[in-house]
Amino acid sequence: KVMKYGRTTGQTNGKVYAVSSSSGDLLWQLETGSVITASGAQHPDGLFFTTQDGELIAVSYDGDKLWSHSVGGKLYSSPLVVGNNLIIAIMDGEDLLACYTTNGNQRWSFQPPK
């Protein structure tokens, strides 16, 4: 959760907050429109959050929303950063796992055999 200017945290009120680690002052906040159920992931390209409504959201270190994708299910865990990829686990969706690049392009998805 540590970032360049402080710490970020997502809340059940659908907002992401960035707080100065030295003063505790609010640096910025972003309305996501959905409950954030896990910690964000950090990458040099930005911060990444998942929502209960199945949105994968990218946020700049200045608090600007860079992109978002609906994954067709619910997201309850943090994105896993592997190099320039974000791997997410999807609940109640057609796919079980999906991989997006940090610039928002879907790389692959996995559906278990039936």
N, C-alpha and C positions, 0 to 999 in steps of 0.2 A: 504493500500500500504506500510505501514511501515514494515520492516523486521529486522532481526538481525543486519545487518551491515549498513542499510540505507533505501533507498526507491527504489522501482522498478516501472517501467512504460513501457507499451507497446506502440508501435507506428505504424502508417500506413505504415512505411517502412518495416514492418515485423520483427523488432528487439525488444527485451526486454533489457532494460538497468537497472542496479543496480548502484545507486549513493550513496556515503557516505552522511549521514545526517549531519555530522559535518563539512566536508570540501568541499562537492560538487564534489569530485573526482569520476571518473568512476571506479567502482569496477569490473564489468564484463558486457559483452553484449552477447546476444544469438540471432542468426538468426533463425527465425521460418519458413520463406518461405511463409508467408501469412499475410495479414493485421490483426492486433490485434484491435478489435473493442470495447473492454471494459476493465475495470480495472481487474487486477489479483486478485485471492483469496489467502489468506494466511492460512496455517495449519502447525502444527509442522513437518509434513512429507515433506513440501516443498511449492512451489508456483504453482498456477494453472492458466492457461490462455486459452482463447478461441479465435478462428480465424474466419474470415469471410468465409473461405473455409471449415468450419466445423470440425476443429481439436481441440480436448481438449488436452492440453499440460501440463505435469508436469515438473517442473524445481527445482533442488536442490538449497539450499541457497548459494551454491558456483557457480551457473550458469550452471551446467551440466543438459542436457535434460535427464530426467529419463524415460519417456514414452510419447507416444501420441496415440490418437485414432481418427479415422475419424468417424463421427456420421451420415453421409448421409444426410446432410442438411447444413444450414448456422447458425452460432452462433454469435449473436449480444449483448448478455448480459453476465455479469460475472457469473462464477460458484457460486452456493450457497453452502457453507460448513455447513453441519449438522453432527456433530460428526466426524466420519471417512468416510463420504459420500460427494460426489459432485453431486449436482443436476443441470442439464443444461436444458435450454429451446431451442428447435430446430425450426428453421424457414425453410419452403420449404422442409421438410423431411417427411419420412413416420411416424416417431414418433414425438410427441409434447414435451415430457419430457423424460429424461433419467437420471439414477443414476449410478455413478461409485464410487468404493471405492477409497481411496486416493492412493492405490497401483496399480490402473489401471484396476481392474476387473469390468465389467459391472454387476450391481446388478439387475436392472430392467429397463424397458422402458414402456411408456404409449402412447397408440394410442386412440384418442377419438372415441366413437362409431359413425358409419356412419348413 
